[in-house]
Amino acid sequence: MEVERANEEFFNDPTTEHLFYAPEAQETARVVSAAMLKAVPFDKRKTVVMDFACGVGLISQQLAPNAKSIIGVDISQRMVDIYNDRAKEQNLFPDERKAVRVDRLMENETQLEGISFDVIVCASSYHHFPSIVDVTRVLVSYLKPGGSLLVADMAKGEYPMLQAHHPVPHKSGFDAQDMRAVFEAARLHSFSFAEVETVEFAGHPVTMFLASGKK
């Protein structure tokens, strides 16, 4: 739980909030969301989405016009509060878009009121998780049959800005082989992996990928 607590403390710290409003964060959310919308079909009348490790909701904001409802899930209460405040400012009802704080998501339907999802997305967060195998398995348990998991993160490389960061288990990102092994261990099929775009973060180039699979 050490890494989880470090993540929670980091994102609960008000001084980190600016990271989500930086131009590079906004641009990353834009390009990643566009790739997600191309990767799987979204239907604004039907598609129910989970945005896992949602932060302040940058990805949810981009996907919302194409989804019936989105539930954000995050370990940080501060992130959840900001997410929900922004939804209220847009006059959205909780059944349209809301976030909930979950300390550790488990394979337990009662945690999210028994809801299952057509699409689960997770952006720029897998490198924070101690076990991406465990996280992937749990997320897949919340997918409807035929539902899709979409994971966006840093392609394998050297990222100096992470070296002095609070505990980050995967400081070098992931490649297609890493993600395929994790998705197949969770019994997902129709795996795909593609580099999306190279963006700048903290003065360093970061190549983002999108991995997807179906339940």
C-alpha angles and dihedrals in degrees: 000000000000094000093044091053091048090051091049093049093046095052093040089058108101090215091068095056092089090067090073094052096047113116092243091055091050092048093048090052090050097051094041093049092048089054091049092052090053094045099061135013116264122194117195089208097051117011115110112195136194115204102200117203084009100175111189091340106263093146093041090053091056096044097042099089088059100045136070092219141349129205116196119207123196140158092224118082090200092057091048092050093051091046092052094043090055091049090051091050087058090051092244122157119231091248087061099046132350140143129222131195114238120178093205122352111230135190088266121117094205092069091073098030093265094296120152123196140227092206131018118193131189120181131189092346111090091085088062095056120094092212117026088179091062094043092050093049091052094047092050089055088065095052122101115236105281092020123137135234115208120191123183122186144127118312113234111285145103115301111180093182090068096054094079093034124113111277108316113174096199107042094162100051126228140286132211093269092054094050096042091055092050095046093047091048086058089051096247118151136197090050118191133177127186136163107242108191143318112250132176122252125176089345094306130105113249122190112210124207133194120215121188139180140168131234 
